[in-house]
Amino acid sequence: MKKNFFITFTLLSSIFMSTSIQSCYYDSEEGLYGTTPTVTCDSTAGTFSKNVLPILTTACATSGCHNAATASAGANLSVYATIKSYVTNSKDAFLGSIKHNLAFSPMPKGGNKLAACDISKIESWINAGMLNN
């Protein structure tokens, strides 16, 4: 009887110890994958030609909606002069649309909302006076 108790006790102790040791293991995300670089958005030093035009060309003009040929809703977003004119006359609607605000038709239509950084670059350009730089 003592022998069976000793074997049972030893077996249970071994199981308890092995599960206790395994449950104390901790992985950190940095240890497994390295540090994740922080992505920042610099919307303060942007220019029309390097920052704003490529975003509008990709998301709006080349999609076939807001270019010289179609100018859907009267918005040709493929060249500086017409972009500035449209935004000047429809700033709230333009920003509301690209931000997907509920009161406006979300743009790009049927597509995903622009990245927050892209919206920030466009908004900074507008607030800086919409320079052709």
Secondary structure as GFF3:
##gff-version 3
##sequence-region A 1 133
A	DSSP	alpha_helix	2	23	.	.	.	ID=ss1
A	DSSP	alpha_helix	29	33	.	.	.	ID=ss2
A	DSSP	pi_helix	48	52	.	.	.	ID=ss3
A	DSSP	alpha_helix	53	56	.	.	.	ID=ss4
A	DSSP	pi_helix	57	61	.	.	.	ID=ss5
A	DSSP	three_ten_helix	72	74	.	.	.	ID=ss6
A	DSSP	alpha_helix	80	89	.	.	.	ID=ss7
A	DSSP	alpha_helix	91	98	.	.	.	ID=ss8
A	DSSP	alpha_helix	116	127	.	.	.	ID=ss9
###
